[in-house]
Amino acid sequence: MPWIDTHCHLDEESLAVELPAVLERARTAEVCAIITIGTTLEGSRRAIALAEAHPAIHAAVGIHPNYAQDAKPDDWAEIEQLAKLPHVVAVGETGLDRYWDYCPLETQRDYFDRHLKLSRDLGKPFIIHCREAESEVLEHLNKASLEAPLNGVMHSFAGNTQTAARCLELGMFLSFSGMLTFRRNDELRQIAIDAPADRLFVETDAPYLAPAPHRGKRNEPAFVRHTGEFLAAARGISADELAAITTANARRFFRLPG
């Protein structure tokens, strides 16, 4: 069964410099589709160019919370236009980050709400980045849920059991990265085991967060299979069954062909 890497950054230099080989390894690993994520206006443009050039690649566009302070006055207006393009399947990544002191929280909050509104206006899903800001992210999601049903995913989920439960109550999806395979992440593994099958994705966040047995190395879409196989074993099902579940979920959520 094929896999889908629902979140990576193919425009990052370490992947872009050998993109043909990266894509060939993904194909050999039975990765049938890849969502590459914009984190700035320039990165969003690159994501779209990749999607236009490769049928297996799809783009998400947005301004990452860590880079919101650096956005130029006209950047957001262009993101709004880019998000309408057919190769763009999602808005983001957006959210809040209190780990890195790159951008004032109020600026992050402003851009978070902009992304949520754009997602509602276009009917395209949104992708959430959350680092040490669970209560604040839930505050925004709770408020947004009063406007319309949520259509989003917590990317590379690393929150606690209570956050996972509330996200699921709000209709969110949970996406699990290579962190799932890290030895000390027992609570995260239990969350992934208990999560409803129809709300699961797997991802790489490449070139970051490579799973075991590649931890500490540069990550790439082919490695999504390791995370998927690990999650399948943890849930007590076959890798083929987990691949079928997560691939069907991703196709439905991102409205992918096939």
N, C-alpha and C positions, 0 to 999 in steps of 0.2 A: 504493500500500500504506500502511496506517496505521502510526503510530509509537506507542510507549509511553514516557512519561517515567517512569522507574523510581525517581526520587528528586527530590523538591522539598519546599518548605516553604510551602504555600499559606496557612498561618495567619500567616505573617510580615506585618506591617502593610502594607508596600509592595505586596504582592499582594492582601491581604484587602480593602483599601479599594476596589479596582476589580475584584473577583473576577468578576462577570458578563462584563466585557470581556476579562479574562485568559482565561476559559474559552472565550469565543467565538473569540478569536484562535487558541487551541489547536485548536479544532474545525476552523477554516479551514485550519490547517496539517496537518490529517489526524492529529492526536494523538487516539487513540481511548481511551486510559486514562492515568491519572495516579496515582502512589503519593505521598501526602503523608505526611511523616515527623514524628512527635512527638519532641521533644528534652527535654521536661519533662513532669510529670504534666499541667499545664494545657495545654501544647501537644498532648499526646496526646489529651486530651478534645476539643480543637478539631479535631484531625485526624479523629476519629471523627464529630463533628458534620458536617463537610464531606462525609465519605463517605456518611453517612446521607441527606444532602440532594441529592447529585448522583450519578447512576448511574455516571458515568465515573471517579469518584474513589474510591480505596481508601486505607486508613490503615495505618500502622505505628506502634507505640507503644513508648516506651522513655524512658530518661534518658541524654542525651548525656554523654560523659565529662567535658566541660568544666563541666557543671552538676550532677554527682553530689554534690559537697560541699554544694550548696544544697538537696538533697532533704530533705524533712521525714520524720520517723520512719515515718509511715504511707504515704508516697507509693509505695513499692515494692509493698506489698500491693495497692494499687489498680491499679497497672500490671499486676500478675499477673491481676487480674480483667478489666480492660479487654482484655487480649490474647486472651481467650477469645471475644470478640464476633465475629459473622460478618463485619462490615465490616473487621475487622483481618486483614491478610494477612501481616504480618511483625512481628518483634520488633526494636526498635532505633530510632534508630541507637545502637550501642554501640561499644566499642573503647577506644583509648588515644590521648592527645594530649600530646606533650611539647613542642609549639611554644608554646602558651599556658600561662602559669603560673596557671591558674584553680583547679586542683584537685589535691591530692596524688596521686601516682601510685598509691599503695596503695589509695586510695579508688576511683580509676578501675578498678584491677584487680578489686576486689571487685564492683563493678557489672557489669563485663565478664563475669565468671563467672556472675553472677546471670542475665544475659540469655541466655548460652549454655545454661544449665540450663533456663530457661523455654522456649527454642526447642525443646529436646529433649523436654520434658514435653508440649508442646502439638502438636508436629509441624508447627510453622510456621517458615519460614526466618528467619534473622537477617541484619542489615545492619551492616557494619563501617565505622567511622570510624577512620582511621589517619593520624596526622600526626607525622612524625619519631619514630615508635615501631615501626618495622617488625620488629625482632628481638623486641621484647616482645610484639607482637601475634601473631607466629608462635609464640612460646612458649605462649601461651594456646590457640591453634588446634591445635597439635601435641598438647597435653594433652587437649583436648576430643575430638580425633579418636580417642583411645583409648577413650572412653566410647561413641561412636556415630559413624556416618558424618556428616560435616559437610554442612549444608544452608544455605550462606550466600553472601553477596556482598560483595566489597570495593568499597564505594561510592566513586565519583570516584577511581578508582585513580590513584595518583601515585608508586608505589614503583618500585624498580629491577627489572631483569630477573630477578635471583635470587629476589626476593620473589614476583614474578608466577609464576615456575616452581613454587615451593613451594606457593603457594595453589592452583594448578591441580592439582598432585599430590594435594592434600588434598580435591579435589572442589569447590573454591570457584568462583564466577563472578566475572568482572571487569566492572565497570561504568565507562564512560568518559564524562566530562563535557566541558564546553567547553574545559578545559585542553588537550585533545587538539589544538585548533586554534591554540594559542599558538606563536609562531614558534620558540622555543628548545627545545621539548619533543621533541627528536628521539628520545631513548630511549623515551619514553612512546609515541610514534607507532609505533615498531618493535614494542613489546610488543603494541599493539592490532592491528597487522598480523598478527603471528605467533600471536595467541591463537586457540584452536580456535573454530570458528564456533558451536558449541553451548554456549559458555560466555560469550557476549558480551551485554551490555546497553548501552544509551545512556541518559543522564540529563542533567538540567540542574543540579541542586542549587540551583535558583532559590529566592530572588532573587540568588544568588551565582554567580560564575564564568561569566558570559555568554560564549558563543563568538564568534569572529570571524564576521560583521562587526559584532557588537554588543559587543565587548569594552569593559569600562569602564562599561557601562550596567547597569541592573537587568535581571536575567535573568527569564525566564518560560517555562512549559512549551512554548509554540509554538516556542521556539528549539532544542528538542531535534532538530528536523529538520536544522538547520545542522550540528550535531555528527554526526548520522547520515550526512548526505550527504558530509561530509568524510571520515569513516571508510570509507565505501563507495569513494570515489575512491582512498584510500590502499591499500585491499585489492584494488583493480582489479576491482570488481564494480559493478553498477548500484545506485542508491539504492533502487529497489524491492526488489532482492534482499536488501540489508542490512536494510531495514525488515521484510521477511518473516522473516528470521532472528532479529532481535532481538525482534520482537513475539512470535513463537512461543516463544522462550526465556523471555520475561517471563511469558507466559500460563501456561506450564508451571510455572515456579518459584514464582510467587505464587498459582497455582491460580485464575486469573482466568476469568470466563465468556467465552464467544465462541470 
